[in-house]
Amino acid sequence: MRSDVSEWCSSRAGLEQATRRVVADRRAARLRAAGVRTLADLGCGLGADALAAARAGIRVYGVEADPVTAAMAAANAEAAGLAELFTVECGDATAFDVTRVDGVFCDPARRAAGTGRRIFDPNAYSPPWDFVTGLAERVPHTVVKVAPGLDHALIPAGAEAEWVSVDGDLVEAALWCGALAEVPRRATLLRGKDGPLVNASGRAGGPSYQLAGSGNAEAPVGPVRGFLYDPDPAVVRAHLVAELAGELSATLADPTIAYLYADAARPTPFARCLAITDVLPFSLKRLRTLLRERRVGRVEILKRGSALEPEKLRRDLKLAGDGSASLVLTRVAGAPTVLVCHPVTG
């Protein structure tokens, strides 16, 4: 059975919107665990999500508006040995009779036909946003894949909004509606190099981490302390920094910047930890002098809340030496600040 995307019938536009295997497998396992046995994939594209659902034992009816892409999806189902569980029709997703299924997955097209340019206005998606959000009122189990930059104001009432990162890269967001909604906001971290996240029972398993909360809480503000935590982008986009701060006994140094500060280094999959050695009001001359004194010749540069360009700063520092450091460009109580740090490992 073939499953690698590189072996698919594909197009450039289709691959750009195709779901990663590890994300699709986890979503399929969650649908299966919720009791979904028949699924409509409205706007199935090349079939990444439909094939994952079929592998989980769900009967999938795919609908794709583009005839070439629909033919590719059907060919992929045939090549994967899943043609009996995943069939594709070329047509209008809005015309599909959803009473035939007990679950719907919809990944509306977010690129303009012909030009391939990204569409940022949900009302210009295909199918349109009002149709997509209305699916939850018609089908008890509805999942909508959306762009990670989705405005929280567009999240339907009662839906669970989930942001997903793979190996630290934010890759997508999804709205879990109706009976599938479990929490208001969720950040899910997956490890894509470790294989599919489905165990023998068909449930999600393996190396995944989840943080949930309201998405409305505010983290306390305090001084810079000995350790800095840089939250995973899924945590930041899900507005769950306050929940993470509670787990780490951490605070913000600026209420508008998602860096957390704590007195101790604690293991967490939800953030990278750095030990802070120096806190400086930003001054190129002073920073250059400090790094030269310590013979720092290699730096990584992180930034939030700073207008400085990392590569220009790297050139201006004129580094020399065999040491290394991490520089964090940020604001503390509104003031431009640079933190000199070292990663905490283990």
Residue pairs with C-beta under 8 A, 6 or more apart in sequence:
1 80
1 81
1 82
2 8
2 79
2 80
3 21
3 51
3 55
3 80
5 15
5 18
5 21
5 48
7 79
8 46
8 72
8 76
8 79
9 46
9 71
9 72
9 75
9 76
9 79
10 18
10 46
10 72
11 46
11 68
11 69
11 72
12 116
13 111
13 116
14 45
14 46
14 69
14 72
15 46
16 111
17 45
17 107
17 109
17 110
17 111
18 45
18 46
18 48
19 27
19 48
19 49
19 52
19 107
19 145
19 172
20 48
20 166
20 171
20 192
21 48
21 52
21 192
21 196
22 166
22 190
22 191
22 192
22 195
22 196
22 197
23 164
23 166
23 171
23 172
23 190
24 48
24 49
24 51
24 52
24 53
25 52
25 55
25 56
25 196
25 197
25 198
26 188
26 190
26 197
26 198
26 204
26 208
27 49
27 52
27 53
27 105
27 143
27 174
28 49
28 52
28 53
28 55
28 56
28 58
28 198
29 56
29 197
29 198
29 202
29 203
29 204
29 205
30 180
30 204
31 39
31 53
31 56
31 58
31 103
31 105
31 141
31 143
31 180
32 53
32 56
32 57
32 58
32 202
32 203
33 202
33 203
33 204
34 103
34 141
34 179
34 180
35 102
35 141
36 58
36 102
36 103
36 141
37 57
37 58
37 59
37 102
38 58
38 59
38 60
38 61
38 100
38 101
38 102
38 103
39 50
39 53
39 58
39 59
39 60
39 61
39 101
39 102
39 103
39 104
39 105
40 60
40 61
40 62
40 63
40 96
40 98
40 100
40 101
40 103
40 104
40 105
40 139
41 47
41 49
41 50
41 53
41 60
41 61
41 62
41 63
41 105
41 106
41 107
42 63
42 93
42 96
42 104
42 105
42 106
42 107
42 127
42 135
43 63
43 64
43 65
43 93
43 106
43 107
43 108
43 109
43 126
43 127
44 50
44 60
44 62
44 63
44 64
44 70
44 73
44 88
44 107
45 64
45 69
45 73
45 107
46 69
46 72
46 73
46 76
47 62
47 72
47 73
47 76
47 77
47 86
47 88
49 105
49 107
49 145
50 60
50 62
50 73
50 77
50 86
50 88
50 105
51 76
51 77
51 80
51 82
51 86
53 60
53 86
53 105
54 60
54 77
54 80
54 82
54 85
54 86
55 80
55 82
56 198
56 202
57 85
57 202
58 85
58 103
59 85
60 85
60 86
60 87
61 87
61 89
61 96
61 100
61 101
62 70
62 73
62 86
62 87
62 88
62 89
63 88
63 89
63 90
63 91
63 92
63 93
63 96
64 70
64 73
64 88
64 89
64 90
64 91
65 90
65 91
65 92
65 93
65 126
66 90
67 90
70 88
70 89
70 90
71 90
73 88
74 83
74 87
74 88
77 83
77 85
77 86
77 87
77 88
93 106
93 127
94 127
94 131
98 104
98 135
98 138
98 139
101 139
102 139
102 140
102 141
103 139
103 140
103 141
103 142
103 143
104 135
104 139
104 141
104 142
104 143
105 142
105 143
105 144
105 145
106 127
106 132
106 135
106 142
106 143
106 144
106 145
107 144
107 145
108 122
108 125
108 126
108 127
108 128
108 129
108 132
108 144
108 145
109 119
109 125
109 126
110 118
110 119
110 125
110 147
111 117
111 118
111 119
112 119
113 126
119 125
120 147
120 149
122 129
122 146
122 150
122 154
123 129
123 130
125 132
129 154
132 144
133 144
133 156
135 142
135 144
135 177
136 142
136 156
136 159
136 177
136 178
139 178
140 178
140 179
141 177
141 178
141 179
141 180
142 175
142 176
142 177
142 178
142 180
143 174
143 175
143 176
143 177
143 180
144 174
144 175
144 177
145 172
145 173
145 174
146 172
146 173
146 174
146 175
147 172
147 173
148 163
148 170
148 171
148 172
148 173
148 233
148 237
149 237
150 161
150 173
152 161
152 215
152 239
155 161
155 175
156 175
156 177
158 177
158 181
159 175
159 176
159 177
159 181
160 175
160 176
160 177
160 180
160 181
160 182
160 183
160 184
160 185
160 186
161 173
161 174
161 175
161 176
161 184
161 185
161 186
161 215
161 238
162 173
162 174
162 175
162 176
162 185
162 186
162 187
162 188
162 238
163 170
163 172
163 173
163 186
163 187
163 188
163 233
163 234
163 235
163 237
163 238
164 170
164 171
164 172
164 173
164 174
164 188
164 189
164 190
164 234
165 171
165 187
165 188
165 189
165 190
165 232
165 233
165 234
166 190
166 191
166 192
167 190
167 191
167 192
167 193
168 232
168 233
169 233
170 233
170 234
170 237
173 237
176 182
182 212
183 212
183 213
184 212
184 213
184 214
184 215
184 216
185 212
185 213
185 214
185 215
185 238
185 239
185 240
186 210
186 211
186 212
186 238
187 210
187 211
187 212
187 232
187 234
187 235
187 237
187 238
187 240
187 270
188 208
188 209
188 210
188 234
189 208
189 209
189 210
189 232
189 234
189 269
189 270
190 197
190 207
190 208
191 206
191 207
191 208
194 206
194 207
195 206
196 206
197 204
197 205
197 206
197 207
197 208
198 204
198 205
198 206
199 205
199 206
209 269
209 270
211 235
211 238
211 240
211 243
211 244
211 270
212 240
212 243
213 238
213 240
213 242
213 243
215 238
215 239
215 240
216 239
217 242
217 243
218 242
218 255
219 241
219 242
219 245
219 246
219 250
219 251
219 252
219 255
219 260
220 245
220 251
220 252
221 251
221 252
221 253
221 254
221 255
222 251
222 252
222 253
222 261
223 251
223 253
223 261
224 253
224 261
224 276
224 279
224 332
224 337
224 339
225 251
225 261
225 262
225 263
225 276
226 262
226 263
226 264
226 275
226 276
227 261
227 262
227 263
227 264
227 265
227 273
227 274
227 275
227 276
227 344
228 259
228 260
228 261
228 273
228 274
228 276
228 328
228 339
228 341
229 244
229 248
229 250
229 259
229 260
229 261
229 262
229 268
229 271
229 272
229 273
229 274
230 259
230 271
230 272
230 273
230 274
230 302
230 328
231 241
231 244
231 258
231 260
231 270
231 271
232 269
232 270
232 271
235 241
235 244
235 270
235 271
236 258
241 252
241 258
241 260
244 250
244 260
244 268
244 270
244 271
245 251
245 252
245 260
247 268
247 270
248 260
248 262
248 266
248 268
248 271
249 262
249 263
249 264
250 260
250 261
250 262
251 260
251 261
251 262
252 258
252 259
252 260
252 261
253 259
253 261
253 330
253 331
253 332
253 333
254 305
254 330
254 331
254 332
254 333
254 334
256 305
256 331
257 304
257 305
257 330
257 331
258 304
259 304
259 328
259 330
260 271
261 276
265 273
265 275
265 344
266 273
267 346
272 343
273 343
273 344
274 326
274 328
274 339
274 341
274 342
274 343
274 344
275 341
275 342
275 343
275 344
276 339
276 340
276 341
277 325
277 340
277 341
277 342
278 290
278 339
278 340
279 332
279 337
279 339
279 340
280 286
280 287
280 290
280 337
280 338
280 339
280 340
281 335
281 336
281 337
282 306
282 308
282 329
282 336
282 337
282 338
284 313
284 316
284 317
287 317
287 327
287 338
287 340
288 316
288 317
288 318
290 340
291 299
291 317
291 319
291 321
291 325
291 340
292 320
292 321
294 321
294 323
294 325
295 320
295 321
295 322
295 323
296 319
296 321
296 323
296 324
296 325
297 319
297 320
297 321
297 322
297 323
297 324
298 319
298 323
298 324
298 325
299 314
299 317
299 319
299 324
299 325
299 326
299 327
300 326
300 327
301 310
301 313
301 314
301 326
301 327
301 329
302 326
302 327
302 328
302 329
303 310
303 328
303 329
303 330
304 329
304 330
305 329
305 330
305 331
306 329
306 330
306 331
306 336
308 329
310 329
313 327
313 329
325 340
325 341
325 342
326 340
326 341
326 342
326 343
327 338
327 339
327 340
327 341
328 338
328 339
328 341
329 336
329 337
329 338
330 337
330 338
330 339
331 337
